[in-house]
Amino acid sequence: MNTKDLIKTFSDPLSTFYYLAIGTILAFIIAYTYKKTHRSVSYSQSFVTSLVMLLPLVALIINVVNNNVARAIGVFGAFSVTRFRTPIKDTRDMVYIFWILATGLAVGAGEMSIAITSTVVVCILAYILKFTNFGNTNNFDYLLIYNLQTKKTRSQDIEKTLQPYLKTKETINIQSDKKGENLEISANVSLKKGTDIDSLVKTLQNINGIEEISITPIQNGVEF
């Protein structure tokens, strides 16, 4: 073994470690951005940790292939037998998966400037979209969910009782049991000026037939 071969033998592991280190740092940045800009109640810690682990793995795969057709075919064959059955609840989660994959491809291909620049730009874009609340058309204050026993109280009576407190109300979902005796009602509501949320909750609690009241602020576009 000559000097050049010896240098190559020891430099390849260092090069691989360099790719993985950069990929891991970028993965933490992307995962942190996801955590800080996430609004849906379907937030999953396991998804965030998966983002951190996925990017360096993609970079490693691309680095292993390294323009070798035989290796590329082998990797493709290995992944073709894998089945991913985890459902994606939020479309933004899919965007972050593509972001991680694209950055991993860039890191594995040695295009560090592209990987770092794109990560910075997309992170800035994610924060801008969050703080400007871009795309939100919701003019309501709260998401109100409660269970109603129809034998004790009619929904029409509840509408009249809540009318002094609510400026607007939009029923978005009603779920019923087989007999129709219990209803789970979900509605977007906005309060009148001078009305606080505590008064609304106390009024609901005093209505005979209403149970399990849940109120979630939706000024920031919380989704469920």
C-alpha positions in Angstrom: 0.0 0.0 0.0 1.5 3.3 -1.1 1.1 6.7 0.7 -1.9 7.8 -1.4 -3.9 4.7 -0.6 -3.1 5.0 3.1 -4.2 8.7 3.1 -7.4 7.7 1.3 -8.1 4.9 3.8 -8.0 7.2 6.8 -9.6 10.3 5.0 -12.8 8.5 4.0 -14.0 7.8 7.6 -13.3 11.5 8.4 -15.2 12.6 5.3 -18.2 10.4 6.3 -18.1 11.8 9.9 -18.0 15.3 8.5 -21.1 14.6 6.4 -23.0 13.1 9.3 -22.0 15.9 11.7 -23.3 18.6 9.3 -26.4 16.6 8.6 -27.1 16.1 12.3 -26.8 19.8 13.0 -29.1 20.8 10.1 -31.6 18.1 11.3 -31.7 19.6 14.8 -32.3 23.1 13.2 -35.1 21.8 11.1 -36.7 19.8 13.9 -36.5 22.8 16.2 -38.2 25.0 13.6 -40.9 22.3 13.3 -41.4 22.4 17.1 -41.6 26.2 17.3 -43.9 26.7 14.3 -46.2 23.8 14.9 -49.9 24.7 15.6 -51.9 21.5 15.3 -52.9 19.6 18.4 -51.6 16.4 16.7 -48.0 17.3 17.7 -45.8 14.2 18.1 -42.5 14.0 19.9 -41.6 10.8 18.1 -42.1 12.6 14.7 -39.6 15.3 15.8 -37.0 12.8 16.9 -37.6 10.9 13.6 -36.8 14.1 11.7 -33.5 14.4 13.5 -32.5 10.8 12.8 -33.7 10.7 9.2 -31.5 13.4 7.7 -28.1 11.9 8.6 -29.3 8.5 7.5 -30.3 9.9 4.1 -26.9 11.6 3.8 -25.2 8.3 4.7 -27.1 6.4 2.0 -26.3 9.0 -0.7 -22.6 9.0 0.4 -22.5 5.2 0.2 -24.0 5.2 -3.3 -21.5 7.9 -4.5 -22.2 7.6 -8.2 -21.9 3.8 -8.1 -24.7 2.3 -10.2 -24.4 -1.2 -8.5 -24.8 0.3 -5.1 -27.7 2.5 -6.2 -29.6 -0.5 -7.5 -28.9 -2.4 -4.2 -30.2 0.5 -2.1 -33.3 0.8 -4.3 -33.9 -2.9 -3.9 -33.5 -2.9 -0.2 -36.0 0.0 0.3 -38.5 -1.4 -2.2 -39.4 -4.2 0.2 -40.0 -1.7 3.1 -43.6 -0.7 3.9 -44.3 2.6 5.7 -47.8 2.6 7.1 -47.7 5.6 9.5 -50.4 8.0 8.6 -49.6 11.7 8.1 -52.2 13.7 9.9 -50.9 17.2 8.9 -49.9 18.2 5.4 -47.1 20.3 6.9 -45.6 17.1 8.4 -45.2 15.9 4.8 -43.5 19.1 3.8 -41.0 18.7 6.6 -40.3 15.1 5.5 -39.5 16.3 2.0 -37.4 19.1 3.5 -35.4 16.6 5.5 -35.0 14.3 2.5 -33.9 17.1 0.2 -31.3 18.4 2.7 -30.0 14.9 3.3 -29.6 14.4 -0.5 -27.6 17.7 -0.7 -25.4 16.8 2.3 -24.7 13.2 1.0 -23.8 14.6 -2.4 -21.3 17.0 -0.8 -23.3 20.1 -1.7 -22.9 21.7 1.7 -23.5 25.3 0.6 -26.9 24.3 -0.9 -27.9 22.3 2.2 -27.0 25.1 4.6 -28.4 27.9 2.5 -31.7 26.2 1.8 -32.1 25.3 5.5 -31.6 28.9 6.6 -34.0 30.2 3.9 -36.8 27.7 4.6 -36.4 28.2 8.4 -36.9 32.0 7.9 -39.9 31.3 5.7 -41.5 29.0 8.3 -41.2 31.6 11.0 -42.6 34.3 8.7 -45.6 32.2 7.9 -46.2 31.5 11.6 -45.9 35.1 12.9 -48.0 36.6 10.0 -50.6 33.8 10.5 -50.6 33.5 6.7 -53.6 31.8 5.1 -55.8 32.0 8.2 -59.4 33.1 7.5 -60.7 32.1 11.0 -62.5 35.0 12.7 -63.5 33.0 15.8 -62.1 33.1 19.3 -62.6 29.6 20.7 -63.4 26.0 19.7 -66.2 24.8 22.0 -66.9 21.1 22.4 -69.5 19.7 24.8 -71.6 16.6 25.3 -75.4 17.0 25.4 -78.0 14.6 26.7 -81.0 15.3 24.5 -83.4 13.7 27.0 -82.6 16.5 29.5 -82.1 19.6 27.3 -82.8 20.4 23.7 -80.1 22.0 21.5 -82.4 24.9 20.6 -82.7 25.8 24.3 -78.9 25.9 24.6 -78.7 28.3 21.6 -81.1 30.7 23.4 -79.1 30.4 26.7 -75.8 31.2 25.0 -77.1 34.0 22.8 -76.3 36.8 25.3 -72.6 35.7 25.5 -71.8 34.9 21.8 -71.3 37.3 19.0 -71.1 34.5 16.4 -71.4 30.8 16.5 -70.7 28.2 13.8 -71.4 24.5 14.4 -68.8 22.5 12.7 -69.5 18.9 13.8 -72.2 16.9 15.6 -71.6 13.3 16.6 -74.5 11.1 17.9 -74.7 7.7 19.5 -77.0 5.1 18.0 -80.1 6.1 19.9 -79.5 9.9 19.4 -79.6 10.5 23.2 -76.1 11.8 23.5 -74.5 14.4 21.1 -71.0 15.7 21.0 -71.2 19.2 19.5 -68.2 21.1 18.2 -68.6 24.8 17.3 -66.5 27.8 16.6 -67.5 30.8 18.7 -66.6 34.4 19.3 -67.5 36.3 22.4 -69.3 39.6 22.7 -67.4 42.6 24.1 -67.4 42.6 27.9 -68.0 38.8 28.1 -65.2 36.7 29.5 -64.7 33.0 28.9 -65.3 32.1 32.6 -68.9 33.4 32.4 -69.5 31.3 29.4 -68.1 28.2 31.1 -70.2 28.7 34.3 -73.3 29.1 32.2 -72.7 25.9 30.4 -71.9 24.0 33.6 -75.3 25.1 35.0 -77.3 23.8 32.1 -78.8 20.4 32.9 -77.7 17.8 30.4 -74.3 19.3 29.4 -71.2 17.4 30.3 -67.4 17.3 29.5 -67.0 20.9 28.3 -63.8 21.7 26.3 -62.8 25.1 25.1 -59.7 25.7 23.0 -58.4 29.2 21.9 -58.1 29.3 18.1 -56.8 32.9 17.6 -53.6 31.3 16.2 -55.3 28.9 13.9 -55.1 25.7 16.0 -56.1 22.7 14.1 -57.4 19.3 15.2 
